[in-house]
Amino acid sequence: MSAGTVVRVPLHNIVVYAAVHANALDELGVLDKIVGVCESRYIKIPAVKERLSAGLIHDLGKSTSPNIEKMIDLGAEAIIASPFDNGSYGAVEKIGIPIIECADYMEADPLGRAEWIKFLGLFTGQSELADSLFRETEANYLKLKTLADTVATRPKLMTELKYGATWYVSGGESYMARIFKDAGADYLFRYLSGAGGVPLSFETVLEKAIHADIWLFTYNREEEMTYPAFRSDFASYDRFDTFRNRHIYRCNTNYALYYEEVPMHPDYLLAELIAIFHPHLLPEHTFRYFSPMRE
């Protein structure tokens, strides 16, 4: 019988592979315990960037092939990572540093995913704070959901963009489909099975969503997306009513901390979506992720 992996807590020297978990550790007040990160070029969290610049956090390169020697020099006690698709972490598995897998991204329930902050709290000596943060998130989310449950009509919603020949949308059992429903939208692709991304042709999306009321998408560029640039990317976007009626909202993840914050704070996104779908319910909302696309 295997003795398992021993992780002595609280951890003091942590390596983090994903920005979302670095952000969660920041909220738990233990950012000073992070000694190294991977994929630092994708990290936009101000406090982490500051510590990287000051040499207090070290860039360990790619998560698929991290700088193992540096990891050992830093005295890393554990690695916090999202499970890789192939189930292998490569050479890092052979150096004896425990790998703590956070599979929060597999959760289809927004509050189920947010609750993973309690898992991180166990390893950092911050269980009480983690519980408190989750309870606050849960209370906010349920209050907002109850507010959206009062709506009489639900706007027809389309999402995402075409990449190459394929347009990926979230399946009807997905995390995003759940949030869209809780925010009071009629998500037009809720009929698709599965909890992941579903590839569709442009023609399929056009047929289903040509008369949608609202279009949401995320993207990552230095410049802000505008209607002329949008049409320049793909001329047939202008065939949708949402384009003609100027009812498109975009989130530039090059600036917004969308992927870093939302997993542990689905209440932030839920409020944002309610303010878009039913602005009379949250007239004073300050947007942090999405904004109307401009001319």
MOVEN-V920416 format. One record per residue. N is the residue number from 1. RES is the residue in three letters. PHI is phi in degrees with one decimal (NA if undefined). OMEGA is omega as a letter, one per 40 degrees, with the letter a starting at -180 (NA if undefined). Layout:
{{N;RES;PHI;OMEGA} {N;RES;PHI;OMEGA}}
This chain:
{{1;MET;NA;a} {2;SER;-69.8;i} {3;ALA;-80.2;a} {4;GLY;79.9;a} {5;THR;-105.9;i} {6;VAL;-91.9;i} {7;VAL;-121.8;a} {8;ARG;-86.9;a} {9;VAL;-117.4;e} {10;PRO;-76.7;i} {11;LEU;-73.7;i} {12;HIS;-117.2;a} {13;ASN;-125.9;a} {14;ILE;-117.6;i} {15;VAL;-105.9;a} {16;VAL;-120.2;a} {17;TYR;-89.3;a} {18;ALA;-120.6;a} {19;ALA;-62.0;a} {20;VAL;-61.1;a} {21;HIS;-78.8;i} {22;ALA;-64.0;i} {23;ASN;-65.9;i} {24;ALA;-64.2;i} {25;LEU;-66.1;i} {26;ASP;-61.7;i} {27;GLU;-65.4;i} {28;LEU;-81.9;i} {29;GLY;77.5;a} {30;VAL;-122.9;i} {31;LEU;-58.6;a} {32;ASP;-69.0;i} {33;LYS;-87.1;i} {34;ILE;-82.3;i} {35;VAL;-101.7;a} {36;GLY;-156.4;i} {37;VAL;-135.3;i} {38;CYS;-107.7;i} {39;GLU;55.2;a} {40;SER;-62.8;a} {41;ARG;-66.8;i} {42;TYR;-94.9;a} {43;ILE;-90.2;a} {44;LYS;-115.6;a} {45;ILE;-65.4;a} {46;PRO;-52.4;a} {47;ALA;-65.1;i} {48;VAL;-70.6;i} {49;LYS;-62.2;i} {50;GLU;-63.6;a} {51;ARG;-72.0;i} {52;LEU;-64.9;a} {53;SER;-63.7;a} {54;ALA;-84.5;a} {55;GLY;77.9;i} {56;LEU;-84.9;i} {57;ILE;-120.9;a} {58;HIS;-106.4;i} {59;ASP;-81.5;a} {60;LEU;-101.1;i} {61;GLY;84.4;a} {62;LYS;-77.0;i} {63;SER;-67.4;i} {64;THR;-77.8;i} {65;SER;-150.8;a} {66;PRO;-71.0;i} {67;ASN;-76.8;a} {68;ILE;-67.1;a} {69;GLU;-61.1;i} {70;LYS;-66.9;i} {71;MET;-59.3;i} {72;ILE;-68.2;i} {73;ASP;-59.9;a} {74;LEU;-78.4;i} {75;GLY;70.6;a} {76;ALA;-57.2;i} {77;GLU;-95.3;i} {78;ALA;-164.6;i} {79;ILE;-117.0;i} {80;ILE;-101.8;a} {81;ALA;-143.0;i} {82;SER;-85.0;a} {83;PRO;-57.2;i} {84;PHE;-76.2;a} {85;ASP;-59.6;a} {86;ASN;-88.7;i} {87;GLY;76.3;a} {88;SER;-121.0;i} {89;TYR;-103.6;i} {90;GLY;73.2;a} {91;ALA;-63.7;a} {92;VAL;-63.7;i} {93;GLU;-68.4;a} {94;LYS;-95.9;a} {95;ILE;-99.5;i} {96;GLY;87.2;i} {97;ILE;-82.6;a} {98;PRO;-59.6;i} {99;ILE;-106.4;i} {100;ILE;-96.0;a} {101;GLU;-88.8;i} {102;CYS;-105.3;a} {103;ALA;-95.2;a} {104;ASP;-60.6;a} {105;TYR;-66.0;a} {106;MET;-85.4;a} {107;GLU;-75.0;i} {108;ALA;-91.7;i} {109;ASP;-94.1;a} {110;PRO;-55.4;i} {111;LEU;-74.5;i} {112;GLY;-63.0;i} {113;ARG;-71.2;a} {114;ALA;-60.8;a} {115;GLU;-67.8;i} {116;TRP;-64.0;i} {117;ILE;-63.1;i} {118;LYS;-68.6;i} {119;PHE;-62.9;i} {120;LEU;-67.9;i} {121;GLY;-62.3;i} {122;LEU;-62.5;a} {123;PHE;-88.2;a} {124;THR;-114.7;a} {125;GLY;72.1;a} {126;GLN;-122.7;a} {127;SER;-61.0;a} {128;GLU;-63.9;i} {129;LEU;-65.5;i} {130;ALA;-60.5;i} {131;ASP;-60.6;a} {132;SER;-64.4;i} {133;LEU;-62.5;i} {134;PHE;-67.0;a} {135;ARG;-60.0;i} {136;GLU;-65.7;i} {137;THR;-61.4;a} {138;GLU;-60.6;a} {139;ALA;-62.5;i} {140;ASN;-63.3;a} {141;TYR;-62.7;a} {142;LEU;-66.8;i} {143;LYS;-64.6;i} {144;LEU;-66.6;i} {145;LYS;-61.2;i} {146;THR;-61.9;i} {147;LEU;-61.9;a} {148;ALA;-70.7;i} {149;ASP;-64.9;a} {150;THR;-83.3;a} {151;VAL;-69.4;a} {152;ALA;-88.6;i} {153;THR;-128.7;a} {154;ARG;-121.4;i} {155;PRO;-65.3;i} {156;LYS;-75.0;a} {157;LEU;-114.9;i} {158;MET;-117.8;a} {159;THR;-142.7;i} {160;GLU;68.5;a} {161;LEU;-133.8;i} {162;LYS;-88.2;i} {163;TYR;-120.8;a} {164;GLY;65.2;i} {165;ALA;-95.9;a} {166;THR;-122.3;i} {167;TRP;-120.8;a} {168;TYR;-92.1;i} {169;VAL;-126.4;i} {170;SER;-75.0;i} {171;GLY;-66.3;a} {172;GLY;-67.5;i} {173;GLU;-103.8;a} {174;SER;-87.1;i} {175;TYR;-54.8;a} {176;MET;-68.3;i} {177;ALA;-59.9;i} {178;ARG;-64.9;a} {179;ILE;-65.9;i} {180;PHE;-59.0;i} {181;LYS;-63.9;a} {182;ASP;-64.7;i} {183;ALA;-87.3;i} {184;GLY;88.1;i} {185;ALA;-109.1;i} {186;ASP;-98.8;a} {187;TYR;-70.8;a} {188;LEU;-70.3;a} {189;PHE;-112.7;i} {190;ARG;-67.1;a} {191;TYR;-74.8;a} {192;LEU;-77.3;i} {193;SER;-76.6;i} {194;GLY;102.4;a} {195;ALA;-105.7;a} {196;GLY;-107.5;i} {197;GLY;-77.4;a} {198;VAL;-114.5;a} {199;PRO;-79.6;i} {200;LEU;-130.1;i} {201;SER;-82.8;i} {202;PHE;-59.4;a} {203;GLU;-61.7;i} {204;THR;-65.6;i} {205;VAL;-65.1;a} {206;LEU;-61.4;a} {207;GLU;-61.2;a} {208;LYS;-80.1;a} {209;ALA;-117.5;a} {210;ILE;-58.4;a} {211;HIS;-106.4;i} {212;ALA;-61.0;i} {213;ASP;-91.2;a} {214;ILE;-138.9;i} {215;TRP;-126.2;i} {216;LEU;-116.3;i} {217;PHE;-154.2;i} {218;THR;-110.6;i} {219;TYR;-156.6;a} {220;ASN;-137.8;i} {221;ARG;-146.1;i} {222;GLU;-67.2;a} {223;GLU;-98.1;i} {224;GLU;-76.5;i} {225;MET;-76.3;i} {226;THR;-122.0;i} {227;TYR;-61.9;i} {228;PRO;-61.2;i} {229;ALA;-66.1;i} {230;PHE;-60.7;i} {231;ARG;-67.3;i} {232;SER;-65.6;i} {233;ASP;-64.3;a} {234;PHE;-158.6;a} {235;ALA;-57.8;a} {236;SER;-74.9;i} {237;TYR;-57.6;a} {238;ASP;-74.2;i} {239;ARG;-83.1;i} {240;PHE;-84.1;i} {241;ASP;-58.6;a} {242;THR;-61.7;i} {243;PHE;-70.3;a} {244;ARG;-64.7;a} {245;ASN;-91.0;a} {246;ARG;57.8;i} {247;HIS;-117.8;a} {248;ILE;-114.7;i} {249;TYR;-120.7;a} {250;ARG;-125.7;i} {251;CYS;-126.6;i} {252;ASN;-90.8;a} {253;THR;-74.7;i} {254;ASN;-72.3;a} {255;TYR;-119.5;a} {256;ALA;-74.1;i} {257;LEU;-86.3;a} {258;TYR;-64.1;a} {259;TYR;-71.9;a} {260;GLU;-79.1;a} {261;GLU;-95.6;a} {262;VAL;-58.4;a} {263;PRO;-55.1;i} {264;MET;-93.7;a} {265;HIS;-135.5;i} {266;PRO;-63.2;i} {267;ASP;-64.6;i} {268;TYR;-61.0;a} {269;LEU;-69.4;a} {270;LEU;-60.0;i} {271;ALA;-60.8;i} {272;GLU;-60.6;a} {273;LEU;-68.7;i} {274;ILE;-60.8;i} {275;ALA;-65.4;i} {276;ILE;-80.9;a} {277;PHE;-75.4;a} {278;HIS;-138.4;a} {279;PRO;-58.4;i} {280;HIS;-68.6;a} {281;LEU;-78.5;a} {282;LEU;-133.8;a} {283;PRO;-65.4;a} {284;GLU;-99.7;a} {285;HIS;-63.9;i} {286;THR;-101.7;a} {287;PHE;-77.2;i} {288;ARG;-119.3;a} {289;TYR;-121.9;a} {290;PHE;-96.3;i} {291;SER;-151.9;i} {292;PRO;-63.4;i} {293;MET;-70.5;a} {294;ARG;-103.5;i} {295;GLU;-74.5;NA}}
